[in-house]
Amino acid sequence: MLILLPFLLLQLLTTLCFSAPKPETLILPLKTQTLPQGYLPKSTNKLSFHHNVTLTISLLVGSPPQQVTMVLDTGSELSWLRCKKAPNFNFVFNPLASKSYSPVPCSSPVCRTRTSDFPNPVSCDPKKLCHAILSYADGSSIEGNLALETFNLGSSAQPGTIFGCMDSGSSSNADEDAKTTGLMGMNRGSLSFVTQMGFPKFSYCISDRDSTGILLFGEAKFDWLKPLNYTPLVQISTPLPYFDRVAYSVQLEGIRVGGKVLPLPKSVFVPDHTGAGQTMVDSGTQFTFLLGPVYTALKNEFAQQTKPVLKTLDDPNFVFQGAMDLCFQVPTNRPSLPELPTVTLMFRGAEISVSRERLLYRVAGMVRGGNQVYCFTYGNSDLLGIEAFVIGHYHQQNLWMEFDLEKSRVGVAEVRCDLAGQKLGLGA
């Protein structure tokens, strides 16, 4: 299961092609709330988003359809479902109960193709079925068989979708695993869910409150939606060991805190000769992580500008989630956070600005001297051993995020996602 940094370490390289017809635009509601244990939405096209730790979606898979809950991950390619019941798992897909389930044999091109998605080469199990192991950057792994199955989104069905039917693995957070059945890979690789569905683009809008948001497959043309600012995807022709070629990689050019641009050379944002240092937009990661020198500059500037209104937590032994070492003490009786300087990530052609509550995250259950502890929502990639800039979903709230596979770009526009859902008739 993927919690802290749930994106694939390596991209999936495959020669397979899909010629699925492009369905019409699908507009689907999503919820920004924590699902009660055992809860299953009745509507066949409701997508439930829970963004406290991960973004999860509920949909129907198989024939007859079974309800599953999947983590939406733009940083992964191969989708998978947990197929073996274990004591801690509440949601499991049962392939034996589905007439449309078809395991992939070892002789299939899917199995024979060498893919860097699998750190360990795919192999044959005793039944001569294709067996694979996936490993993720947070240290977790999952393994099982590749298979074909029918996935349903609203009234749109995609038979023969390739996914992993996983029966074992290790996890970094068993409690979160218990709430999900698997993962939906949404990057640009040919085995990703959006590619197999045949859509040229998709969008999502993550609300910052318990209200209806949006997941949209296809074209978004609405009078009320501001024009999107696009930034091109960074693409390289030569494979590099540390560059994920099927990620949504964009070019970060600078960071502004309040009205001050950090005095950093643009070269610190450019991938090096190994591919290390790319910037990825990743819905599977919660917060945003920056390479050490950039993180340090941002941390120091934010601490300096907030010094008059925030009291820092002077505890060198506390690092939130292993990568966030700028934390503050806020009185428990304070009704709201003080005015904070906006942090803006500057891209080629677009910006992502983060302000107010999204800049700080309260550490649950932690109190120091009558004060609650809040931590800066940007972390140090170096502390995690990750050679990349990663923009997480916490900083994508109240933004219309469009991923355009056809034109190789990412579009951004500010919008109140709860109001956008209401305009589309998806209100709670």
Secondary structure, 3 states (H helix, E strand, C coil): CCCCCCCECCCCCCCCCCCCCCCCCEEEEEEECCCCCCCCCCCCCCEEECCCCCCEEEEEECCCCEEEEEEEECCCCCCEEECCCCCCCCCCCCHHHCCCCEECECCCHHHHCCCCCCCCCCEECCCCEEEEEEEECCCCEEEEEEEEEEEEECCEEEEEEEEEEEEEEECCCHHHHCCCCEEEECCCCCCCHHHHHCCCEEEEEECCCCCEEEEEECCCCCCCCCCCEEEECCCCCCCCCCCCCCCCEECEEEEEECCEECCCCHHHHCCCCCCCCEEEECCCCCCEEECHHHHHHHHHHHHHHHCCCCEECCCCCCCECCCECCEEEEECCCCCCCCCCCEEEEECCEEEEECHHHHEEEEEEEEECCEEEEEECEEEHHHHCCCEEEECHHHHECEEEEEECCCCEEEEEECCHHHHHHHCCCCC
